[in-house]
Amino acid sequence: MQTFTTRPEIRGSFGVVASTHWIASAVGFGILEKGGNAFDAAVATGLVLQVVEPHLNGPAGDLPAILYDAETGETRVLCAQGVVPAAATIAHYKAKGLRIIPGSGLLSTVVPGAFDGWMAMLAEHGTLSVREVMQPAIDYARDGHPILPNVVTAIENVAAFIAESWPTSAEVWTPGGKVPEPHTIFRNPQLAETYDRLATIADDAGGRVDGIEAARQAFREGFVADAIFDYLDGTEVADNTGGTYGAVLAREDMSQWRASFEAPLSYDYEGWTLHKTGPWGQGPVLLQALAILKHTRIGAMDPMGAEFVHTVVEAMKLAYADREAFYGDPDASDVPMATLLSDDYNAERARLIGEDASLDQRPGRIEGYEHLADAAIARAADDFGVTGPVAAEPTMAHLAPKSGDTVHIDIIDRWGNAVSATPSGGWLQSSPVIPGLGFALNSRAQMFWLEEGLNTSLRPGTRPRTTLTPTLAEKDGRRLALGTPGGDQQDQWQLIWFLRFVHHDLGLQEGIDAPLFHSQHFTASFYPRHAKPGAMLIEPSAGEEVIEELKRRGHRVTVTPPWSIGRLTCALREPDGMLRAAATPRLMQAYAVGR
């Protein structure tokens, strides 16, 4: 008997596109229909997501992506995570009396990365012109799109604040002084003009490659940069700490930075090779969780049962404890990644998983790195003087609508090219709209610590330890693209889906529809950086028996509203060329399309 799913699993052989908004997915598939490849489609999809999900990402945000090029057989990571400005020193922030970096405003901005990253993908792997991939975004920004209820909620929650403190944002998001109504046509003519001007500059440059480079230069050094730094010059704005500060970002920071490609960090599990970013992202926690779970009986457990949930949560606590202690930009920090993924180390970690929930922060004791583990434990016990509710943690937008979040894209084309991308940052709640451009800067610097001697200490020129974590994996001619928004939850939800897929052969949509859960035990990546020992969230569809058993084991369980955890999408290519895709029904906006 066929298993019921909320949506059909998409199957075909021409191409599949899954993203967190149906319009973006349709645009991406339209690019495939016009002869573009998966990389062209990803760029067009990503740019449209900046228009239709502005509370979750923007042009000045961040972009990690993992790409498989079928022609070369090479898997690469695109790093479009901007770096810390030269003036962003610990001393600069401490002189303002800060203990942690604000979660919004101008002081938390690093170099914008997303637009340059999309153009780098187009130049290195795409086939279409800047105009061809940008025109859908231009059209939707200029002519309008039906605004999502969640975008309206995000605007409504900041409307009073931006009216008083960020008038350039109020002009864009509350036209005429009014919050837009859900599902009405919403336009951002400033962004449309910005993107049309970039496409025109590319058109005038002549050839495809020259046009891409001209657009990149216009963004980082030309009229876009001019508008940004004309605004930042002498400007101070309020942020979520209650303070008023100016930016540390300078013209030289932006003009000298470029998106880049690098090798992925890879790990083998049950015959699958999984590819993730390095420890400048949180992606290795998924790999380490698998390395820990190798030493348990996870494959024999009921994938919907309490023992499975408990074991996965406890493994993630251990992997995330190591994230908090040891991760950082590997170009600037000594990250013991080989040890963190080694069998001996993770066998020892697995022995820490008991029958009851642990309430302790337990990073590993690695020789020579003990000071980092001790510092991580101390941070988890610190409230940093922030005790009231805040609206800066961009991890669960559907449960806390004042926050921002992230978007995700999975695409595989008929040639076998594959992309998994998780754009984020620069959302409408992060900082004021730059006048005339129609978008805001990012707030990614909040992931650094104002404490010397850590792998995530604030240092100019380094990449934040971002939460953004797309996945590509392969086994015996199969290739999987997978990901989700969700901040610290991203690798938790992906892990749950992957375990059920690998050990129990759940279908793509079946696995997405299954009950989800996650831990909040460890130090959060976003302001105000609090840890919640033992805390976990779980959907009620897990069942009362499972929930009560988790409580009995000592987990501090919060049962969420139905269908409220996770925003997973995925795409899969079988060895015979069959393409499959699926997208979450949660939030009622993600969609997979294909044929």
TORROPA-481553 format. One record per residue (C-alpha): residue number from 1; residue in one letter; chain; x negated, y, z. Coordinates in steps of 0.5 Angstrom, whole numbers, plus 500, padded with zeros to 3 digits. Layout:
# TORROPA-481553
PT	NUM	A	A	X	Y	Z
...
# end
This chain:
# TORROPA-481553
PT	1	M	A	500	500	500
PT	2	Q	A	497	507	498
PT	3	T	A	495	511	504
PT	4	F	A	499	518	505
PT	5	T	A	495	524	504
PT	6	T	A	497	531	505
PT	7	R	A	495	532	497
PT	8	P	A	493	528	492
PT	9	E	A	485	526	491
PT	10	I	A	483	529	485
PT	11	R	A	480	525	480
PT	12	G	A	478	526	472
PT	13	S	A	471	526	468
PT	14	F	A	471	533	466
PT	15	G	A	470	537	472
PT	16	V	A	472	538	479
PT	17	V	A	472	545	483
PT	18	A	A	474	545	491
PT	19	S	A	474	551	495
PT	20	T	A	477	555	500
PT	21	H	A	482	559	496
PT	22	W	A	486	556	490
PT	23	I	A	485	562	486
PT	24	A	A	477	561	486
PT	25	S	A	478	554	485
PT	26	A	A	482	556	479
PT	27	V	A	477	561	476
PT	28	G	A	471	556	477
PT	29	F	A	475	551	473
PT	30	G	A	476	556	468
PT	31	I	A	469	557	467
PT	32	L	A	468	549	466
PT	33	E	A	473	550	461
PT	34	K	A	470	555	457
PT	35	G	A	463	551	457
PT	36	G	A	460	553	463
PT	37	N	A	456	548	467
PT	38	A	A	457	547	475
PT	39	F	A	452	553	477
PT	40	D	A	456	558	472
PT	41	A	A	462	556	475
PT	42	A	A	460	556	482
PT	43	V	A	457	564	481
PT	44	A	A	464	566	479
PT	45	T	A	468	562	484
PT	46	G	A	463	565	489
PT	47	L	A	464	572	487
PT	48	V	A	472	571	487
PT	49	L	A	472	569	494
PT	50	Q	A	469	575	496
PT	51	V	A	475	579	493
PT	52	V	A	480	574	496
PT	53	E	A	477	572	502
PT	54	P	A	474	579	505
PT	55	H	A	475	577	512
PT	56	L	A	470	571	511
PT	57	N	A	464	573	506
PT	58	G	A	462	579	502
PT	59	P	A	457	581	497
PT	60	A	A	452	583	502
PT	61	G	A	452	577	506
PT	62	D	A	448	570	506
PT	63	L	A	448	564	501
PT	64	P	A	445	558	502
PT	65	A	A	446	553	497
PT	66	I	A	444	546	495
PT	67	L	A	444	544	487
PT	68	Y	A	443	538	483
PT	69	D	A	440	539	476
PT	70	A	A	442	533	472
PT	71	E	A	437	535	466
PT	72	T	A	431	535	471
PT	73	G	A	434	530	476
PT	74	E	A	431	535	482
PT	75	T	A	435	537	488
PT	76	R	A	433	544	490
PT	77	V	A	436	549	496
PT	78	L	A	437	556	494
PT	79	C	A	436	561	500
PT	80	A	A	439	567	499
PT	81	Q	A	439	569	507
PT	82	G	A	436	576	508
PT	83	V	A	430	577	513
PT	84	V	A	430	581	519
PT	85	P	A	428	589	517
PT	86	A	A	421	591	519
PT	87	A	A	424	596	524
PT	88	A	A	428	591	527
PT	89	T	A	423	589	533
PT	90	I	A	425	587	540
PT	91	A	A	422	593	543
PT	92	H	A	427	597	539
PT	93	Y	A	433	594	541
PT	94	K	A	431	593	549
PT	95	A	A	430	601	549
PT	96	K	A	437	601	547
PT	97	G	A	438	597	554
PT	98	L	A	441	591	550
PT	99	R	A	440	584	552
PT	100	I	A	443	581	546
PT	101	I	A	444	583	539
PT	102	P	A	451	586	537
PT	103	G	A	455	582	533
PT	104	S	A	458	588	529
PT	105	G	A	456	595	527
PT	106	L	A	449	597	523
PT	107	L	A	444	594	528
PT	108	S	A	446	587	527
PT	109	T	A	444	588	519
PT	110	V	A	439	584	516
PT	111	V	A	437	584	508
PT	112	P	A	443	583	504
PT	113	G	A	442	576	500
PT	114	A	A	449	574	497
PT	115	F	A	449	577	491
PT	116	D	A	442	576	489
PT	117	G	A	443	569	491
PT	118	W	A	448	568	486
PT	119	M	A	444	572	480
PT	120	A	A	438	567	482
PT	121	M	A	443	561	481
PT	122	L	A	445	564	475
PT	123	A	A	438	565	472
PT	124	E	A	435	559	474
PT	125	H	A	441	554	472
PT	126	G	A	446	557	469
PT	127	T	A	448	558	462
PT	128	L	A	453	564	462
PT	129	S	A	452	572	462
PT	130	V	A	453	576	468
PT	131	R	A	459	579	465
PT	132	E	A	462	572	464
PT	133	V	A	461	570	471
PT	134	M	A	463	577	474
PT	135	Q	A	469	579	470
PT	136	P	A	474	574	474
PT	137	A	A	472	578	480
PT	138	I	A	472	585	477
PT	139	D	A	479	583	475
PT	140	Y	A	482	581	481
PT	141	A	A	479	587	485
PT	142	R	A	482	592	480
PT	143	D	A	488	589	478
PT	144	G	A	490	585	485
PT	145	H	A	491	579	488
PT	146	P	A	496	576	493
PT	147	I	A	493	578	500
PT	148	L	A	493	572	505
PT	149	P	A	496	572	511
PT	150	N	A	490	571	515
PT	151	V	A	487	577	511
PT	152	V	A	492	581	514
PT	153	T	A	492	579	521
PT	154	A	A	484	580	521
PT	155	I	A	486	587	518
PT	156	E	A	491	588	523
PT	157	N	A	487	586	529
PT	158	V	A	481	591	527
PT	159	A	A	486	597	524
PT	160	A	A	486	601	530
PT	161	F	A	478	601	531
PT	162	I	A	477	602	524
PT	163	A	A	481	608	524
PT	164	E	A	478	611	529
PT	165	S	A	471	609	528
PT	166	W	A	470	606	521
PT	167	P	A	474	611	517
PT	168	T	A	470	608	510
PT	169	S	A	473	601	512
PT	170	A	A	480	604	514
PT	171	E	A	480	607	507
PT	172	V	A	479	600	503
PT	173	W	A	483	596	508
PT	174	T	A	489	600	510
PT	175	P	A	490	604	504
PT	176	G	A	495	610	506
PT	177	G	A	494	608	513
PT	178	K	A	498	602	513
PT	179	V	A	496	595	514
PT	180	P	A	498	591	508
PT	181	E	A	504	586	508
PT	182	P	A	502	578	507
PT	183	H	A	503	576	500
PT	184	T	A	503	583	497
PT	185	I	A	498	585	491
PT	186	F	A	492	588	494
PT	187	R	A	487	592	490
PT	188	N	A	480	594	492
PT	189	P	A	478	599	486
PT	190	Q	A	471	601	489
PT	191	L	A	469	593	489
PT	192	A	A	472	593	482
PT	193	E	A	468	599	480
PT	194	T	A	461	596	483
PT	195	Y	A	462	590	480
PT	196	D	A	464	592	473
PT	197	R	A	458	597	473
PT	198	L	A	453	592	475
PT	199	A	A	456	588	469
PT	200	T	A	455	594	464
PT	201	I	A	448	594	466
PT	202	A	A	447	587	465
PT	203	D	A	450	588	458
PT	204	D	A	446	594	456
PT	205	A	A	440	590	458
PT	206	G	A	441	585	452
PT	207	G	A	439	578	453
PT	208	R	A	442	573	458
PT	209	V	A	436	573	463
PT	210	D	A	434	580	462
PT	211	G	A	441	582	464
PT	212	I	A	441	578	470
PT	213	E	A	435	581	472
PT	214	A	A	437	588	471
PT	215	A	A	444	587	475
PT	216	R	A	439	584	481
PT	217	Q	A	435	590	480
PT	218	A	A	441	595	480
PT	219	F	A	443	592	487
PT	220	R	A	437	592	491
PT	221	E	A	433	598	488
PT	222	G	A	439	602	484
PT	223	F	A	445	605	485
PT	224	V	A	448	600	490
PT	225	A	A	441	601	494
PT	226	D	A	442	608	493
PT	227	A	A	449	608	496
PT	228	I	A	447	604	502
PT	229	F	A	442	608	504
PT	230	D	A	445	615	503
PT	231	Y	A	450	612	508
PT	232	L	A	446	609	513
PT	233	D	A	441	616	513
PT	234	G	A	443	619	520
PT	235	T	A	449	615	521
PT	236	E	A	451	611	527
PT	237	V	A	457	607	529
PT	238	A	A	461	604	534
PT	239	D	A	460	596	535
PT	240	N	A	463	591	539
PT	241	T	A	458	592	545
PT	242	G	A	461	599	546
PT	243	G	A	455	602	544
PT	244	T	A	454	607	538
PT	245	Y	A	448	605	534
PT	246	G	A	444	606	527
PT	247	A	A	441	601	522
PT	248	V	A	434	599	522
PT	249	L	A	435	597	515
PT	250	A	A	431	601	510
PT	251	R	A	430	601	503
PT	252	E	A	423	598	502
PT	253	D	A	426	592	506
PT	254	M	A	432	591	501
PT	255	S	A	427	592	495
PT	256	Q	A	422	587	497
PT	257	W	A	426	581	498
PT	258	R	A	428	576	493
PT	259	A	A	433	570	494
PT	260	S	A	428	563	493
PT	261	F	A	428	556	492
PT	262	E	A	425	551	496
PT	263	A	A	425	543	497
PT	264	P	A	431	540	501
PT	265	L	A	430	537	508
PT	266	S	A	432	530	507
PT	267	Y	A	434	524	511
PT	268	D	A	437	516	509
PT	269	Y	A	443	513	513
PT	270	E	A	446	507	511
PT	271	G	A	443	507	504
PT	272	W	A	445	515	503
PT	273	T	A	440	520	502
PT	274	L	A	443	527	505
PT	275	H	A	440	533	503
PT	276	K	A	440	540	508
PT	277	T	A	437	546	509
PT	278	G	A	431	547	513
PT	279	P	A	431	549	520
PT	280	W	A	432	556	518
PT	281	G	A	439	553	518
PT	282	Q	A	443	549	523
PT	283	G	A	443	543	517
PT	284	P	A	438	539	521
PT	285	V	A	443	537	526
PT	286	L	A	447	533	522
PT	287	L	A	441	529	520
PT	288	Q	A	439	528	527
PT	289	A	A	446	526	530
PT	290	L	A	446	521	524
PT	291	A	A	439	519	527
PT	292	I	A	441	518	534
PT	293	L	A	448	515	532
PT	294	K	A	443	510	528
PT	295	H	A	442	507	535
PT	296	T	A	449	506	537
PT	297	R	A	455	502	535
PT	298	I	A	458	507	532
PT	299	G	A	460	503	525
PT	300	A	A	464	498	529
PT	301	M	A	468	503	533
PT	302	D	A	475	505	531
PT	303	P	A	474	512	527
PT	304	M	A	480	515	531
PT	305	G	A	479	512	538
PT	306	A	A	476	515	544
PT	307	E	A	470	511	544
PT	308	F	A	468	514	537
PT	309	V	A	470	521	539
PT	310	H	A	466	521	545
PT	311	T	A	460	518	542
PT	312	V	A	460	523	537
PT	313	V	A	461	529	541
PT	314	E	A	455	526	546
PT	315	A	A	450	525	540
PT	316	M	A	452	532	537
PT	317	K	A	451	535	544
PT	318	L	A	444	532	544
PT	319	A	A	442	535	537
PT	320	Y	A	445	542	538
PT	321	A	A	441	542	544
PT	322	D	A	435	541	540
PT	323	R	A	437	546	535
PT	324	E	A	437	551	541
PT	325	A	A	431	550	543
PT	326	F	A	426	548	537
PT	327	Y	A	429	551	530
PT	328	G	A	427	557	527
PT	329	D	A	424	560	520
PT	330	P	A	419	555	519
PT	331	D	A	415	560	515
PT	332	A	A	414	563	522
PT	333	S	A	415	558	527
PT	334	D	A	412	551	529
PT	335	V	A	418	547	529
PT	336	P	A	417	540	530
PT	337	M	A	422	537	525
PT	338	A	A	418	530	524
PT	339	T	A	419	529	531
PT	340	L	A	426	531	531
PT	341	L	A	428	526	526
PT	342	S	A	424	520	528
PT	343	D	A	426	514	530
PT	344	D	A	423	513	536
PT	345	Y	A	425	520	539
PT	346	N	A	432	519	537
PT	347	A	A	432	512	540
PT	348	E	A	430	515	546
PT	349	R	A	436	521	545
PT	350	A	A	441	515	544
PT	351	R	A	440	512	551
PT	352	L	A	442	519	554
PT	353	I	A	449	517	552
PT	354	G	A	453	514	557
PT	355	E	A	460	513	559
PT	356	D	A	462	519	561
PT	357	A	A	461	526	558
PT	358	S	A	455	530	560
PT	359	L	A	455	537	563
PT	360	D	A	448	538	562
PT	361	Q	A	444	542	557
PT	362	R	A	439	536	555
PT	363	P	A	434	539	549
PT	364	G	A	428	534	548
PT	365	R	A	422	534	552
PT	366	I	A	417	534	546
PT	367	E	A	409	535	548
PT	368	G	A	407	542	547
PT	369	Y	A	414	545	546
PT	370	E	A	417	544	553
PT	371	H	A	417	552	554
PT	372	L	A	422	552	549
PT	373	A	A	426	547	552
PT	374	D	A	426	550	559
PT	375	A	A	428	557	555
PT	376	A	A	434	554	552
PT	377	I	A	437	551	558
PT	378	A	A	436	558	562
PT	379	R	A	439	561	556
PT	380	A	A	445	557	556
PT	381	A	A	447	559	564
PT	382	D	A	446	566	562
PT	383	D	A	452	570	561
PT	384	F	A	448	576	558
PT	385	G	A	453	581	562
PT	386	V	A	458	580	557
PT	387	T	A	464	577	561
PT	388	G	A	471	580	557
PT	389	P	A	474	577	551
PT	390	V	A	470	579	545
PT	391	A	A	472	579	537
PT	392	A	A	465	577	534
PT	393	E	A	464	570	534
PT	394	P	A	466	568	526
PT	395	T	A	467	561	528
PT	396	M	A	474	559	528
PT	397	A	A	478	565	525
PT	398	H	A	484	561	525
PT	399	L	A	484	560	532
PT	400	A	A	482	567	534
PT	401	P	A	484	571	528
PT	402	K	A	480	577	530
PT	403	S	A	473	574	528
PT	404	G	A	470	573	521
PT	405	D	A	468	566	518
PT	406	T	A	465	563	512
PT	407	V	A	468	560	505
PT	408	H	A	465	554	502
PT	409	I	A	465	551	495
PT	410	D	A	463	544	492
PT	411	I	A	463	543	484
PT	412	I	A	461	537	480
PT	413	D	A	461	538	472
PT	414	R	A	462	533	467
PT	415	W	A	454	533	466
PT	416	G	A	453	531	473
PT	417	N	A	450	538	475
PT	418	A	A	453	539	483
PT	419	V	A	453	545	487
PT	420	S	A	455	545	495
PT	421	A	A	455	552	497
PT	422	T	A	457	556	504
PT	423	P	A	457	563	503
PT	424	S	A	458	568	509
PT	425	G	A	457	574	512
PT	426	G	A	459	581	510
PT	427	W	A	466	580	512
PT	428	L	A	470	586	513
PT	429	Q	A	470	586	521
PT	430	S	A	462	586	521
PT	431	S	A	460	593	519
PT	432	P	A	463	599	516
PT	433	V	A	465	599	508
PT	434	I	A	459	603	504
PT	435	P	A	463	609	501
PT	436	G	A	464	608	494
PT	437	L	A	462	600	494
PT	438	G	A	468	597	497
PT	439	F	A	464	592	501
PT	440	A	A	460	592	508
PT	441	L	A	453	590	510
PT	442	N	A	452	583	514
PT	443	S	A	451	582	522
PT	444	R	A	447	576	521
PT	445	A	A	441	579	526
PT	446	Q	A	446	577	532
PT	447	M	A	443	570	532
PT	448	F	A	436	572	534
PT	449	W	A	434	573	541
PT	450	L	A	431	579	545
PT	451	E	A	426	575	548
PT	452	E	A	419	574	546
PT	453	G	A	415	567	545
PT	454	L	A	421	563	542
PT	455	N	A	422	560	535
PT	456	T	A	428	565	534
PT	457	S	A	425	571	537
PT	458	L	A	427	577	533
PT	459	R	A	421	578	528
PT	460	P	A	421	583	522
PT	461	G	A	421	579	516
PT	462	T	A	424	572	518
PT	463	R	A	430	569	517
PT	464	P	A	436	568	522
PT	465	R	A	437	561	524
PT	466	T	A	444	561	520
PT	467	T	A	450	556	522
PT	468	L	A	451	556	514
PT	469	T	A	450	548	512
PT	470	P	A	452	545	505
PT	471	T	A	451	538	504
PT	472	L	A	449	534	498
PT	473	A	A	448	526	498
PT	474	E	A	447	521	494
PT	475	K	A	447	513	494
PT	476	D	A	446	508	488
PT	477	G	A	448	513	483
PT	478	R	A	454	516	487
PT	479	R	A	453	524	489
PT	480	L	A	457	527	494
PT	481	A	A	458	535	495
PT	482	L	A	461	537	502
PT	483	G	A	462	543	507
PT	484	T	A	466	547	511
PT	485	P	A	466	554	514
PT	486	G	A	466	554	521
PT	487	G	A	460	557	524
PT	488	D	A	457	552	530
PT	489	Q	A	463	547	528
PT	490	Q	A	460	546	521
PT	491	D	A	456	540	522
PT	492	Q	A	460	537	527
PT	493	W	A	466	537	522
PT	494	Q	A	462	534	516
PT	495	L	A	459	529	521
PT	496	I	A	466	526	523
PT	497	W	A	468	526	516
PT	498	F	A	462	523	513
PT	499	L	A	462	517	519
PT	500	R	A	469	515	517
PT	501	F	A	467	515	509
PT	502	V	A	461	511	510
PT	503	H	A	463	506	515
PT	504	H	A	470	506	514
PT	505	D	A	471	507	507
PT	506	L	A	476	513	508
PT	507	G	A	478	516	501
PT	508	L	A	476	524	500
PT	509	Q	A	483	527	502
PT	510	E	A	484	521	507
PT	511	G	A	478	523	511
PT	512	I	A	480	531	511
PT	513	D	A	487	530	513
PT	514	A	A	484	525	519
PT	515	P	A	484	528	526
PT	516	L	A	478	533	527
PT	517	F	A	475	535	534
PT	518	H	A	468	539	536
PT	519	S	A	464	541	542
PT	520	Q	A	463	548	545
PT	521	H	A	458	545	550
PT	522	F	A	452	548	547
PT	523	T	A	450	556	546
PT	524	A	A	454	559	541
PT	525	S	A	450	562	535
PT	526	F	A	454	568	535
PT	527	Y	A	455	574	540
PT	528	P	A	456	574	546
PT	529	R	A	452	567	545
PT	530	H	A	456	563	551
PT	531	A	A	455	556	552
PT	532	K	A	462	552	555
PT	533	P	A	459	546	558
PT	534	G	A	463	540	557
PT	535	A	A	468	544	553
PT	536	M	A	471	540	547
PT	537	L	A	477	542	542
PT	538	I	A	481	536	539
PT	539	E	A	487	536	534
PT	540	P	A	494	533	537
PT	541	S	A	494	528	532
PT	542	A	A	489	524	535
PT	543	G	A	494	522	540
PT	544	E	A	496	522	547
PT	545	E	A	492	516	549
PT	546	V	A	485	518	546
PT	547	I	A	486	525	549
PT	548	E	A	487	522	556
PT	549	E	A	481	518	555
PT	550	L	A	477	523	553
PT	551	K	A	479	527	560
PT	552	R	A	478	521	564
PT	553	R	A	471	521	561
PT	554	G	A	470	528	564
PT	555	H	A	471	532	557
PT	556	R	A	474	539	558
PT	557	V	A	479	538	553
PT	558	T	A	483	543	549
PT	559	V	A	488	541	545
PT	560	T	A	489	545	539
PT	561	P	A	495	547	535
PT	562	P	A	497	542	530
PT	563	W	A	493	542	523
PT	564	S	A	488	548	526
PT	565	I	A	481	545	526
PT	566	G	A	476	544	520
PT	567	R	A	476	547	513
PT	568	L	A	473	541	509
PT	569	T	A	472	541	502
PT	570	C	A	468	535	498
PT	571	A	A	467	533	491
PT	572	L	A	464	526	489
PT	573	R	A	461	523	482
PT	574	E	A	461	516	481
PT	575	P	A	456	512	477
PT	576	D	A	461	511	472
PT	577	G	A	462	518	471
PT	578	M	A	469	519	475
PT	579	L	A	469	525	479
PT	580	R	A	473	526	485
PT	581	A	A	475	532	489
PT	582	A	A	479	534	496
PT	583	A	A	480	540	500
PT	584	T	A	483	541	507
PT	585	P	A	491	543	508
PT	586	R	A	489	547	514
PT	587	L	A	490	554	513
PT	588	M	A	494	552	507
PT	589	Q	A	489	556	502
PT	590	A	A	484	551	500
PT	591	Y	A	484	547	494
PT	592	A	A	481	542	489
PT	593	V	A	482	542	482
PT	594	G	A	480	538	476
PT	595	R	A	481	533	470
# end
